[in-house]
Amino acid sequence: MNSQSKLFVLREAPQTLLPKLFKAWKISHLVFEKDTDAYARERDETITRLAIEAGVEVVSKTGRTLYDPDELVKANGGHPTMSISQVEHAGSKIGDIPKPIARPTFLPNPGDTALNFKQQQPPQDPDYNGAHRDSAESSYASIAGPGDDFAVPKMEELGLKKATTPHRGGEANALRILDDVINTRDYTATFEKPKTAPTAFAPQSTTLLSPYLHFGSLSCREFYWRVQDVVENYKGKASQPPVSLTGQLLFRDMYFGAQAKLGFSFGQTVGNSHCRFIPWHLRSNVDEKSGLVTGEYTVDSGEAEEWLRRWKNARTGFPWIDAIMRQLQEHGWIHHLCRHAVACFLTRGGCYIDWERGAEVFEELLIDHESACNIGNWQWLSCSAFYSQFYRCYSPIAFPKKTDKEGNFVRHFVPELKDFPSKYIYEPWKAPIQDQMKAGCVIKGDGTDTETDGMKVYPKPMFDFAERRNICIEGVKSAYHVKLYGNDPKVKDGTWRELFSDDAEGPTEGTKDSDHGTGNPKVKRDIDDEDSTANQDSHDQKERKGNKRKRERGQGTIDGHFSRKTRK
């Protein structure tokens, strides 16, 4: 279109760079995509003010989501969107989802790009990517980059380790994948989210378009309307939200709407009016003045700290969980039901560790990370918000057998177990020592050792799952009975402990005679649940009546991934 036009990357924080650039490049207009993430909103407000002061006209447009999140909140009565039905209702008030505009036919020359000012390098401490570098970062040596040509940084100059993911970005790849999906018209029109295999990996069972949505390589509105065109012209019975393909995009908007309203508090429990307070282990430290998390947490249990380390490093001793975490580490992406499984395991279905710890790990490793979706999903899967059927847990043994009895997913990502008999692939600790020796891997230890006497080592499970599941369910049930939310003064001043029994799970220090948490009837344990969308509305309606607290309905989760049926 214009060989002289390109993406110009300048290495400096926008708050300090743009005021200088307005003058140096004689800029008349500043156009950017609206972002309602808490940090981004604060940043953009600062930039807008500086631009106006410099006489620059500011144009901000919404394109990251189907609806403008602020407009969605406004149409929802000023409340955060906590269910897909609220998104649909609010959306009907706003009007049709905008269609993508046509690509430009002309791009002007960039003009004079001389720089007559000095670079102000941003602080590099803390370095959140430090663990992923194997050499020094050199990209910020010059404002225009090492080549003084404003080029997009290369992995080498960022000092980052060689990529291990097989997934590649870019608009061309995004459109190619989208074309492939749309051309399979039956799949597109009849898509239903739960009909997907989390154990499929070569290829995966989902479209894997979420990273492209995150990086802006694919417009969510382009996606929506191309799918909608197929659905409207489909001769058979098409699926509908929330399980349909377009329904998945509505879930994405739901989380963005919630974050747009709640701001920084959406990403934490303390101060969050819509997040249940549950006394997890390893809770975040909170700054008393700002009310925001500090990035550190309190180690109330050495055992829980060890469990978190083993979970993150894929050494829990549960092959299904470890295989998922290794896929996350290597590929930067995992199936949405895999996310369900490891999140449930870390929080309410095993470790009873704060969901904020898990969200931090996902933020670090996911290539499709959206803060709104990541935070929302961790709250959902920990039953802290959006979803309340805490008695439904994912078994790390029974659940994966539904789609992978032979354990091929585990054999691929946990290769030390590849020669184990299928009957032991999800429970290798039950294999006789003769079978372990024959498979070339012994089950022993806590994950510290990977080899002994020439034999590979895989750890024993770090706890009895059935026992821990029951402890977690009772703990969450106790918290539900207490009925505290993150903005309650008792949560902020620490007096919440008085409402819990001393022997309740978590760092509780109440009165031993407290009967809180014991008044609820026994709940049925469902350890193999795949997706609990269908029963959530009626369950939450009963809960609201019983608790006499108005809460919003939940729906099925989405992490930006869309399942693909087997094609003929």
N, C-alpha and C positions, 0 to 999 in steps of 0.2 A: 504493500500500500504506500509506504514511504520508507525507503531504506535508511534515511537519516534519523528516523524516529525510533525510539526504543525505551525500555524501562531504565530510568536513571536511579541508581541506588547510592544514597549519600549516607556516610557513616557518622551519625550524630543523633542524639535524642531530638525529637521534633520540637520539644518545648524550647530548646536553645537554638536549633538550626533554622527553623522556619522564619523567625523574625529577621534574621540576617539575610536569608535567601529572598524574602519579599523585596528587599532593597536591591540586592546584587543582581537579581534576574528581572527586576521591574515587573513583578507578578501582579496581575489585576484580579484574578479569580483563584480561589482555593476550592477544589471540588473533592469531596471524599465520601466514602460509604459510612453511613451511620452505624455505630457500634454501641450496644447497650450493656456490654460487660461492665462491671463496676469500675475497674481501673480505666478502661477505654473511655467511659463516659466522662470521668474526671479529667483525663488527658485532653479529650476533644473540646471540653468546655474551656480549658485553658488556651488551647490553640485558636479556638474561635474568637475569644476575647482579644488575643494578640493580633489576629488578622484584622479584626474590625478597627483596632487602634491604629493599624498600619494602612487603613483605607482599602483593604482587600475585601472583595465581595466573597462571601462564603456560601457555598452550595453543598448541602448534605442530603444524600438520597439513601433510602433503605433498599437493600438488595440481598442481604445475608439470609433473610428469612422470608417466608411467604407474605406475612403481614408485618407492619411496623410494630415491634413489641410494645412500644408506648401506647399506640392506638389500640392494640389488643387489650391492654390493661384498662384503658379508658372505657372501652366498650364492655368490659367485664365489671363495670361498676367501680373501677378504681382498685380492684383487688388482683392479686397475683393469679395467674391461670394455673389451677391445680388439677385439672382434668381435661381430657380431649373434648368432652361435651361442652365445657366452658369455652374452649377455643372455637369450636364450631358455632356456638351461639353468638359469641362476640364477633366472629368473622362474618356472620350473616348480617350484622349491623353495619360493619365496615363496608361491605360490598365485595364484588368479585376480586379474586386474587389477580394482581396486575400481570399482564403478559410481558414477556421479555421484549425489549425494544430491539430494533434491527441494528446490526453492526454498522459502524460508520463507514462511509465510502471515501473519506478523505481525512488525512492527518497532516497538520501543518509541520513545518520544520521546527526543531526545538529552539532555535534562536541562540543567543549568546549564553554560553554556560560557564563563563569565566568565574572564578571564585576569588574575591578580594578580601576575604576574612579568614581568620584562623579557626581551626577545628577545636571544639571543646569535647574532649573524649568523655563519654559517660563512665561512671565508676564501674569497675569490674568485680567488685566484691560486695555481696557473694556471687560466685560464678555458678549459676544453677546448672550449667552444662559441663561443669568441671569433670564429673565422673565419666563423661563421654568423649573427652579429649585425650589424645596421646601425644600432642605437641602444642607448642604455644600458639595462641591466636594472633594472627598478624593482619587481619582484615581492617582493623581500625587504625593502622599505621598512618593512613592518609584518608582524608574525607571522601576522596573519589576512588579509594581502593588501591591496592598494590600496583595496578597498571595505570592508575590515574585516568581511568576511562569510564567510571561510574558503573562498572560491570557487576552483575549478580555475583555474590561471594561464592567461591568454590569450597568444597569440603576441606581441602588441604589448607587454605588460608585461614579457615575457622579453627583449624587444629583438631577437627573431629575425626573419630575413628572411622574406618571404612564401613560403609553401610552393609548391614547383614540382611536387610529386608529384600524380598524379591519383588516388591511392589514399586512401581515407578510412576512419577507424577506427570503433570502437564495437561493442558487442555485437549491436545490431540488424543491422548490415551483416554481421557474422560469421555469425550464424544464417541470414541470408538466403542467403549463399553456400553454407553447409553444406547447407541444404535443397535448393538447386539441384543440388549434387553427389549427394546421397543419392537424390534423385528420378530420377536417371539410373542406374538399377539395374545395367545392363550395364557401364557405365563403372566404377561403384564396385566391383563384384564381380571384374572382370577387369583392373583397373588394373595396369599394369607400368611402372615408373619410366622405363626407357630409351626408351619409345615416346613421345617428346615432342619438340617443335621449339623449340630455343632462340632461333630467329630470329623467332618469332611475337610480335607486340606489340600488335595492335589487333583482337581482344583477345589477351592472352598465352595460352600453351598450358597453363598450370598454374592451379590453383585460387587461388593467392596467399593462402592461409590462414595462412601462417607468421607474419606480423606480429600477427595476432589471437591466436595461441598465445603469442607473446612477451609481449604486453601484458596477457594474462589475459582478453581479451574473449571467448575461446573456450576451453573446458576441453578438454584433450587427451583426457581420459577420455570426455567426451561425444562427441567425434569418434570415438574408438576404438570405442565400443560401438554407435554408430549405424551405422558401417561394418560392424562384425562382425554385427549383426543382418541386414543385407542379404546378407552372404556366407553365413551359415548357412542362409538360406532360398532361396539361388540355385539354380536348376534345372540350370544348365550347369556348366562347369568354371571354378572361381574361381582366381584367382592366389594365390600364397603368398608369405610373406616369403622372401627379403629384398626382392623387387621389388613386392610388393603394397602397397596403401595403408596397411594397419596396420603393415606392415614398415617404412615410413618413420618412423612414430612410435617403433618399436623402435630405429632408428638414433639418433634423438634421445636416447633413454635411454642408449644406449651411450656417447655423448660425455659426458653428465652423470655417468654412473658413473665414467668415467675421471677427470674433473675432481674428483669428490668424494673420490677416493682420493689423487690426486697434489697437490691443493691449488694453491698459487701456482706451483709448479714446472711444472704442466701448461701454463701460458701462455708458456713459454720453453724454450729448448734446454738452457741450462746448468742442471744440477741435476736435469734430467728423466730419470728412469731408463728411460723408454720411448720417448724421442725420439733418433733417430740424430744423431750429430754430423756435419755436413757443413760444410766451411769456406766458407760463403757470403760474398759481399761485403756490406758494411754491417751487420755483426753488432752485436747489442745490447751496450751497456755494462752491466756487472754490478757491483753494490755488493759489495765484498769481505766486509763484515761480515754482511749479511743474505743474500747469495747471490741477491738478486732484481735484475731488470733495473731500470735507473734511469730509463728513458723516453728515453734518448739512445742514439745509436749511433756507431760509429767509421766515418769515411769513409776507407776504405782505397783507394778508387778513385774519382777524379773522374768517370770515364766511367760507372761504375755509379750514382753519385749523380745524374748527368744522366738516365740511363735511368729511374730511379725517379721523378724529377720529370715526365718526359714520359709515363710510364705513368699516373701519378695524374691528370695534366691532360689525358689523352686526346689526346696529340700524338705518338704513337709512329711514325706513318707507315704503320701497318698498320690499314686501315679497320675490319676486324672487331673488333680489340682496342679501338680508339678508340671505336667505336660502343657497345660494351658499357660502357666506362667513362663515357661521356656519359649513357647510360641510368641508370647507377648514380648519377651526380651529380644528374640531374634527377628521377628517380623514387624513388631510395632502395631500389630492388629490381631484381634481375636474375635470370634463369632459372638453375637450378642448373648447367646445362652451360655457361652463360656464365661462371659463377664458376670452373668447372673451367678454362676456356680462359684467362682472364686470370691465374689463379693459377699455372698451369703455365708460362705465358709469362714471368711475373716471376721464377720460381724455377728449376726444372730444365729448362725448355724454351725458354730464351732469355737472360734477364738474369743468372741465377745470383745473385740477390739474396735475402737472408735472408727466410724466410716470415713472420717477425715484422713486417717492414715492411709487407707486404701485409695482414696481419691488422689492423694499426693503421688502415689506410685503410678497410677494410671496417667496422671498429668505428665509425668516424666517420660513415660514410655510409649504412649499411644501416638500414632501418626495422624489420627483423625480427632485428636482431642479438641473438644469444644467445652469450655468451662461450664456453660449452662447445662449441657447434656450430661457431662461427667458428674457434676455435683448432684443434679437431679436424680440420675440413676443410682448413685450411691445412697442417697436418702431413701429412694424407693426400695432398693434391695435390702437395706438395713431396717426397713419398716419404720423409718424415722419421719417420713413424709410421703405423700402421694399414694402410699399403699400400706395396708395394715394387717394382712393375713400372715402374721409372723409365725404361725404354726406350720406353714408350708416351707419346707427346707429342701435343698438339693443334696441328695446323697452322693458322695464322691465315688461310690461303688455301684449302686443300682442305676443311677441316672445315665451314665455314658453307655451302659450295656444296651439301652434301648435302640441306639443307632450304630453301635460298634461293638458287637459281642466279642470279636477277635482282638480288640484293642489295638488296631492299626495306628490310630492317632497317638496313643501312648508309645508304641514301639518306635514311631518316627521321632518324637520329640524327647523321649527318655530312652535313648538307644541302649543303655546298660540293661534294660529289661526286655530287649527285642526278642530274646530266645526263650522267654518264660512261657510255659503252657498257658493257653487261653484261660483256663479255669482259675489261674492265679494272677493274671495280668493286672487286675485292679486291686488285688489283695496279695501281693508277693510275699508278705510276711507269713502267710499260711502255707507256702510251698515247703515241702520237706527239704532238708539240707542237701539231700542227694540231687533233687531237681534244681536247687540253687547252684550247686557246683557244676552241674551239667550245662546250665544256662550261662555260666561264666560270671555270675554276680551273686554276692552274698548279701543278705538283708541284716544289717546291724548298725548300731550307732545312731548319732543324732544329726548326721548330714555333714559333719566336719570332714570325714575321710571319704575319698572317692575311689581309693584303691588300697588293697592290703594283700600281701603275699602273692602278688601277681593276679589277683582277682579284683574285679570291679566291685564297688560297694554302693548299695542304695540304702538309705536310712529306714529305720523302723518308723511306723506312724508316730507322730508326736503326741497323740492322745487317742483315747477311745472315742470314736466319733459319736456313737449312740449316746454315750454318757454325756459328752460335751453338748450335743444337740439338745438334750433334755434340760441341762443346766441353763443353756442360752434361752430356750423357750420360756422357762420359768422366770428368768431374769427380765426378759422383755415384757412378759405378762405382768410382772410386778410393776414395771415402769408405766405400763398402760393403766394400771389400776390407780397409780399415784396421780396421773393426768397432768404432768407438767410439760410446758413448752419452753423453747429456748429463751423467750423474752420474759419469763416469769422472774420476779425479783429474787425468789429463793434459789434459782439457778445461778443468778449473777453473784449473790452474796455467800453462796455455799451452804445455806441452811437447808437445802434440799435433802441433805443427809439425814435430817431428823425424820423424814418421811419414809425412810427405808429401814428395813430390818438389818441388823449387823451382819447376818449371814446371807444377805442378798448378794447376787453376783455383781462384781464390780467394786470400786473403791468406796463402799458404803460405810458410814460410821454413825448409824442411827441408834435407836434404842432396841435392845434385844426383844422387848415385849411387843414391838410394833407388829400389827397384823396386816400392814399394807402389803398387797401383792398376794394375799392368800384368800381374798374374798371372791375371786373369779372362779367359775366352774372349770373343771379340767377340760383342756382343749385337745382335739384330735391331732395327732402328729401325722403330717403328710410329708414324707421325706423324698419323694420322687417327682414332685410337681415340676412340670416344664414351664408352664405359662399360665398365670392365674387371672387373666384378664376378665374372663366371663363372670366370675362370682364376685368381683370387687365392688360393683355398684351397690348390690343388695346388702352386702356385708357392711359397707360404710354407712348406709342409711340406718341400719340397726344400731351401729355404734354411735352415731350422732344422737339418736333418741336416748340410748342408755346413758351416755355421758353428759347429755344436756349441753353439749358444746357444738356449735355449728362448724362442721368440717366439710371439706370439698371431696367430691367423688374421685376415685382413682381409676386409672385405666392401665392397659398393658404397657410395658416399658419399650423404649426404643433408644438405640445408641447410634442412630444414623445408618443402620445396615438393613439391607433388604434381601430377603431370602429368595433363592432361585430354585424352582422345581426342576426335577430331572427332565431334560429335553430329549425328545426322540431323534 
